[in-house]
Amino acid sequence: MEIGMKLRSLKEKKKMTNYRLTQMTGISGQHIRGIEEGTRQPTLETLSRLTAALGTSLSELFNEDTECSYLNEKERKIVEYVRMMSEEKSDALLNLIETWYR
């Protein structure tokens, strides 16, 4: 599967709009559409920002398998929520988790 098609599929699976993805990444909606349509070639930095916002990784994007091989559904959901948190909230969550495992 082509990179643009994979990105579109991930975006649809997450029920994420281009507008929301633009807000999360700082990448214009026009550029995202161009990547999805195959008319624009993204840099690794752009792909990294897009995959982070979509709760996946570059390795998964380039993987031929459609399913994530190292995170189960619950783990993916947790990662997705953490990525949407402010830095202050994610720091607080990390401190809480570290407290549980000391």
MDTraj code that builds the backbone (N, CA, C; nanometers):
import mdtraj as md
import numpy as np

residues = "MET GLU ILE GLY MET LYS LEU ARG SER LEU LYS GLU LYS LYS LYS MET THR ASN TYR ARG LEU THR GLN MET THR GLY ILE SER GLY GLN HIS ILE ARG GLY ILE GLU GLU GLY THR ARG GLN PRO THR LEU GLU THR LEU SER ARG LEU THR ALA ALA LEU GLY THR SER LEU SER GLU LEU PHE ASN GLU ASP THR GLU CYS SER TYR LEU ASN GLU LYS GLU ARG LYS ILE VAL GLU TYR VAL ARG MET MET SER GLU GLU LYS SER ASP ALA LEU LEU ASN LEU ILE GLU THR TRP TYR ARG".split()
xyz = np.array([
    [0.0843, -0.1189, 0.0000],
    [0.0000, 0.0000, 0.0000],
    [0.0883, 0.1244, 0.0000],
    [0.0473, 0.2210, -0.0751],
    [0.1188, 0.3481, -0.0851],
    [0.1116, 0.4260, 0.0464],
    [0.2132, 0.5073, 0.0718],
    [0.2199, 0.5854, 0.1958],
    [0.0971, 0.6757, 0.2124],
    [0.0605, 0.7476, 0.1079],
    [-0.0547, 0.8373, 0.1150],
    [-0.1836, 0.7637, 0.1473],
    [-0.2009, 0.6460, 0.0857],
    [-0.3204, 0.5663, 0.1119],
    [-0.3198, 0.5148, 0.2561],
    [-0.2014, 0.4780, 0.3055],
    [-0.1924, 0.4321, 0.4442],
    [-0.2260, 0.5448, 0.5408],
    [-0.1747, 0.6644, 0.5127],
    [-0.2055, 0.7785, 0.5985],
    [-0.3556, 0.8070, 0.5986],
    [-0.4165, 0.8049, 0.4825],
    [-0.5614, 0.8295, 0.4734],
    [-0.6385, 0.7231, 0.5509],
    [-0.5967, 0.5986, 0.5362],
    [-0.6618, 0.4892, 0.6070],
    [-0.6501, 0.5056, 0.7587],
    [-0.5304, 0.5414, 0.8057],
    [-0.5107, 0.5649, 0.9492],
    [-0.5983, 0.6798, 0.9977],
    [-0.6034, 0.7863, 0.9194],
    [-0.6830, 0.9040, 0.9548],
    [-0.8307, 0.8675, 0.9639],
    [-0.8789, 0.7890, 0.8690],
    [-1.0196, 0.7491, 0.8691],
    [-1.0491, 0.6551, 0.9855],
    [-0.9566, 0.5645, 1.0130],
    [-0.9735, 0.4709, 1.1239],
    [-0.9843, 0.5457, 1.2569],
    [-0.9104, 0.6540, 1.2694],
    [-0.9122, 0.7365, 1.3915],
    [-1.0252, 0.8385, 1.3891],
    [-1.1022, 0.8410, 1.2773],
    [-1.2097, 0.9392, 1.2592],
    [-1.1568, 1.0818, 1.2783],
    [-1.0405, 1.1049, 1.2217],
    [-0.9753, 1.2353, 1.2339],
    [-0.9924, 1.3133, 1.1038],
    [-1.0263, 1.4383, 1.1167],
    [-1.0412, 1.5242, 0.9995],
    [-0.9052, 1.5844, 0.9624],
    [-0.8961, 1.6346, 0.8398],
    [-0.7743, 1.7051, 0.7990],
    [-0.7517, 1.8268, 0.8875],
    [-0.8610, 1.8924, 0.9255],
    [-0.8496, 2.0107, 1.0100],
    [-0.7829, 1.9750, 1.1433],
    [-0.8290, 1.8681, 1.2061],
    [-0.7718, 1.8258, 1.3347],
    [-0.6260, 1.7845, 1.3167],
    [-0.5958, 1.7113, 1.2111],
    [-0.4589, 1.6683, 1.1849],
    [-0.3689, 1.7894, 1.1605],
    [-0.4217, 1.8897, 1.0928],
    [-0.3478, 2.0137, 1.0697],
    [-0.3184, 2.0835, 1.2023],
    [-0.4182, 2.0888, 1.2901],
    [-0.3984, 2.1508, 1.4215],
    [-0.2921, 2.0779, 1.5026],
    [-0.2918, 1.9463, 1.4965],
    [-0.1996, 1.8665, 1.5775],
    [-0.0570, 1.8675, 1.5237],
    [-0.0418, 1.8875, 1.3921],
    [0.0906, 1.8738, 1.3306],
    [0.1497, 2.0050, 1.2794],
    [0.0658, 2.1027, 1.2520],
    [0.1137, 2.2259, 1.1901],
    [0.1374, 2.2113, 1.0407],
    [0.0928, 2.1007, 0.9834],
    [0.1069, 2.0751, 0.8388],
    [-0.0243, 2.1162, 0.7721],
    [-0.0158, 2.1889, 0.6634],
    [-0.1373, 2.2403, 0.5995],
    [-0.2245, 2.1261, 0.5470],
    [-0.3548, 2.1521, 0.5461],
    [-0.4501, 2.0548, 0.4931],
    [-0.4244, 2.0248, 0.3466],
    [-0.3834, 2.1257, 0.2721],
    [-0.3534, 2.1080, 0.1298],
    [-0.2354, 2.0118, 0.1122],
    [-0.1345, 2.0260, 0.1976],
    [-0.0174, 1.9377, 0.1884],
    [-0.0567, 1.7949, 0.2266],
    [-0.1387, 1.7811, 0.3299],
    [-0.1847, 1.6471, 0.3705],
    [-0.2624, 1.5814, 0.2580],
    [-0.3550, 1.6549, 0.1965],
    [-0.4313, 1.6000, 0.0834],
    [-0.3388, 1.5590, -0.0302],
    [-0.2397, 1.6415, -0.0587],
    [-0.1444, 1.6083, -0.1647],
    [-0.0675, 1.4803, -0.1351],
    [-0.0303, 1.4600, -0.0099],
    [0.0395, 1.3368, 0.0291],
    [-0.0545, 1.2184, 0.0098],
    [-0.1780, 1.2324, 0.0578],
    [-0.2759, 1.1240, 0.0447],
    [-0.3043, 1.0904, -0.1016],
    [-0.3071, 1.1902, -0.1862],
    [-0.3362, 1.1695, -0.3288],
    [-0.2133, 1.1268, -0.4080],
    [-0.0971, 1.1336, -0.3457],
    [0.0252, 1.0939, -0.4136],
    [0.0856, 1.2013, -0.5012],
    [0.0384, 1.3251, -0.4888],
    [0.0923, 1.4337, -0.5705],
    [0.2040, 1.5102, -0.4992],
    [0.2236, 1.4821, -0.3705],
    [0.3311, 1.5461, -0.2939],
    [0.4139, 1.4392, -0.2247],
    [0.5436, 1.4641, -0.2199],
    [0.6359, 1.3721, -0.1542],
    [0.6759, 1.4310, -0.0186],
    [0.6319, 1.3690, 0.0895],
    [0.6627, 1.4244, 0.2218],
    [0.8055, 1.3930, 0.2654],
    [0.8591, 1.4789, 0.3498],
    [0.9892, 1.4519, 0.4103],
    [0.9679, 1.3551, 0.5269],
    [1.0757, 1.2987, 0.5769],
    [1.0657, 1.2117, 0.6947],
    [1.0137, 1.2894, 0.8149],
    [1.0527, 1.4149, 0.8270],
    [1.0037, 1.4992, 0.9374],
    [0.8514, 1.5136, 0.9298],
    [0.8001, 1.5382, 0.8106],
    [0.6554, 1.5514, 0.7921],
    [0.5856, 1.4209, 0.8268],
    [0.6388, 1.3095, 0.7761],
    [0.5797, 1.1792, 0.8060],
    [0.5844, 1.1490, 0.9551],
    [0.6930, 1.1870, 1.0188],
    [0.7071, 1.1648, 1.1622],
    [0.6002, 1.2408, 1.2399],
    [0.5761, 1.3647, 1.2030],
    [0.4733, 1.4450, 1.2699],
    [0.3343, 1.3881, 1.2455],
    [0.3088, 1.3431, 1.1234],
    [0.1784, 1.2857, 1.0910],
    [0.1545, 1.1546, 1.1660],
    [0.2541, 1.0672, 1.1660],
    [0.2360, 0.9384, 1.2330],
    [0.2212, 0.9561, 1.3837],
    [0.2954, 1.0499, 1.4421],
    [0.2817, 1.0752, 1.5862],
    [0.1392, 1.1194, 1.6186],
    [0.0848, 1.2091, 1.5383],
    [-0.0516, 1.2581, 1.5610],
    [-0.1553, 1.1478, 1.5407],
    [-0.1235, 1.0527, 1.4543],
    [-0.2157, 0.9428, 1.4264],
    [-0.1951, 0.8234, 1.5192],
    [-0.1030, 0.8368, 1.6127],
    [-0.0829, 0.7317, 1.7123],
    [-0.0117, 0.6089, 1.6606],
    [0.0758, 0.6277, 1.5634],
    [0.1528, 0.5155, 1.5105],
    [0.2981, 0.5604, 1.4955],
    [0.3774, 0.4834, 1.4248],
    [0.5185, 0.5156, 1.4074],
    [0.5565, 0.5067, 1.2601],
    [0.6733, 0.5614, 1.2303],
    [0.7232, 0.5507, 1.0922],
    [0.7423, 0.4051, 1.0524],
    [0.7925, 0.3239, 1.1437],
    [0.8159, 0.1826, 1.1090],
    [0.6845, 0.1139, 1.0734],
    [0.5784, 0.1461, 1.1448],
    [0.4487, 0.0874, 1.1129],
    [0.3946, 0.1406, 0.9805],
    [0.4228, 0.2664, 0.9516],
    [0.3770, 0.3246, 0.8259],
    [0.4426, 0.2536, 0.7070],
    [0.5703, 0.2209, 0.7202],
    [0.6425, 0.1555, 0.6116],
    [0.6278, 0.0040, 0.6131],
    [0.5706, -0.0497, 0.7201],
    [0.5489, -0.1936, 0.7326],
    [0.4385, -0.2350, 0.6354],
    [0.4563, -0.3468, 0.5702],
    [0.3556, -0.3943, 0.4750],
    [0.2321, -0.4484, 0.5447],
    [0.2470, -0.4957, 0.6686],
    [0.1313, -0.5433, 0.7436],
    [0.0436, -0.4247, 0.7785],
    [-0.0866, -0.4470, 0.7833],
    [-0.1757, -0.3365, 0.8151],
    [-0.1951, -0.3185, 0.9653],
    [-0.1661, -0.4216, 1.0421],
    [-0.1829, -0.4115, 1.1864],
    [-0.0507, -0.3797, 1.2547],
    [-0.0583, -0.3031, 1.3605],
    [0.0592, -0.2704, 1.4407],
    [0.1095, -0.3981, 1.5065],
    [0.2362, -0.4239, 1.4953],
    [0.2891, -0.5513, 1.5418],
    [0.3350, -0.5502, 1.6861],
    [0.3461, -0.4350, 1.7488],
    [0.4012, -0.4343, 1.8830],
    [0.3118, -0.3688, 1.9876],
    [0.2017, -0.3091, 1.9503],
    [0.1085, -0.2518, 2.0471],
    [-0.0293, -0.3142, 2.0284],
    [-0.0900, -0.3558, 2.1405],
    [-0.2273, -0.4040, 2.1296],
    [-0.3218, -0.2837, 2.1285],
    [-0.4505, -0.3084, 2.1144],
    [-0.5475, -0.1997, 2.1007],
    [-0.5488, -0.1078, 2.2228],
    [-0.5437, -0.1641, 2.3415],
    [-0.5443, -0.0826, 2.4633],
    [-0.4198, 0.0053, 2.4696],
    [-0.3040, -0.0510, 2.4358],
    [-0.1792, 0.0254, 2.4369],
    [-0.1830, 0.1383, 2.3333],
    [-0.2369, 0.1107, 2.2160],
    [-0.2493, 0.2139, 2.1125],
    [-0.3383, 0.3284, 2.1587],
    [-0.4474, 0.2931, 2.2266],
    [-0.5389, 0.3952, 2.2769],
    [-0.4696, 0.4830, 2.3808],
    [-0.3948, 0.4201, 2.4703],
    [-0.3217, 0.4952, 2.5724],
    [-0.2233, 0.5913, 2.5070],
    [-0.1471, 0.5419, 2.4095],
    [-0.0501, 0.6267, 2.3396],
    [-0.1220, 0.7428, 2.2706],
    [-0.2347, 0.7141, 2.2091],
    [-0.3096, 0.8188, 2.1393],
    [-0.3545, 0.9277, 2.2373],
    [-0.4068, 0.8879, 2.3518],
    [-0.4500, 0.9862, 2.4519],
    [-0.3327, 1.0674, 2.5055],
    [-0.2217, 1.0014, 2.5315],
    [-0.1043, 1.0718, 2.5841],
    [-0.0554, 1.1745, 2.4828],
    [-0.0568, 1.1407, 2.3569],
    [-0.0106, 1.2340, 2.2535],
    [-0.1008, 1.3551, 2.2401],
    [-0.2257, 1.3425, 2.2813],
    [-0.3176, 1.4554, 2.2722],
    [-0.3110, 1.5437, 2.3974],
    [-0.2453, 1.4957, 2.5026],
    [-0.2362, 1.5710, 2.6285],
    [-0.1384, 1.6865, 2.6169],
    [-0.1599, 1.7836, 2.7035],
    [-0.0615, 1.8904, 2.7149],
    [0.0633, 1.8299, 2.7798],
    [0.1743, 1.8990, 2.7659],
    [0.2988, 1.8496, 2.8258],
    [0.2847, 1.8386, 2.9774],
    [0.2155, 1.9339, 3.0367],
    [0.1961, 1.9327, 3.1821],
    [0.1191, 1.8081, 3.2277],
    [0.0133, 1.7747, 3.1546],
    [-0.0659, 1.6570, 3.1906],
    [0.0110, 1.5280, 3.1655],
    [0.0852, 1.5210, 3.0555],
    [0.1613, 1.3987, 3.0288],
    [0.2730, 1.3805, 3.1317],
    [0.3342, 1.4902, 3.1776],
    [0.4342, 1.4814, 3.2842],
    [0.3714, 1.4299, 3.4132],
    [0.2518, 1.4794, 3.4459],
    [0.1820, 1.4350, 3.5665],
    [0.1484, 1.2864, 3.5578],
    [0.1042, 1.2428, 3.4411],
    [0.0725, 1.1013, 3.4217],
    [0.1975, 1.0156, 3.4362],
    [0.3068, 1.0589, 3.3776],
    [0.4322, 0.9856, 3.3889],
    [0.4756, 0.9751, 3.5349],
    [0.4643, 1.0843, 3.6089],
    [0.4991, 1.0816, 3.7512],
    [0.4120, 0.9828, 3.8275],
    [0.2836, 0.9792, 3.7969],
    [0.1922, 0.8854, 3.8615],
    [0.2320, 0.7410, 3.8321],
    [0.2594, 0.7118, 3.7068],
    [0.2981, 0.5755, 3.6681],
    [0.4295, 0.5358, 3.7346],
    [0.5255, 0.6279, 3.7359],
    [0.6538, 0.5985, 3.8002],
    [0.6366, 0.5734, 3.9501],
    [0.5426, 0.6438, 4.0135],
    [0.5154, 0.6233, 4.1547],
    [0.4598, 0.4825, 4.1797],
    [0.3749, 0.4355, 4.0894],
    [0.3188, 0.3013, 4.1052],
    [0.4246, 0.1918, 4.0979],
    [0.5292, 0.2147, 4.0218],
    [0.6282, 0.1089, 3.9962],
    [0.7592, 0.1275, 4.0714],
    [0.7598, 0.2079, 4.1748],
    [0.8803, 0.2243, 4.2574],
    [0.8799, 0.1248, 4.3691],
])
top = md.Topology()
chain = top.add_chain()
for i, resn in enumerate(residues, 1):
    res = top.add_residue(resn, chain, resSeq=i)
    for name in ("N", "CA", "C"):
        top.add_atom(name, md.element.get_by_symbol(name[0]), res)
traj = md.Trajectory(xyz[None], top)
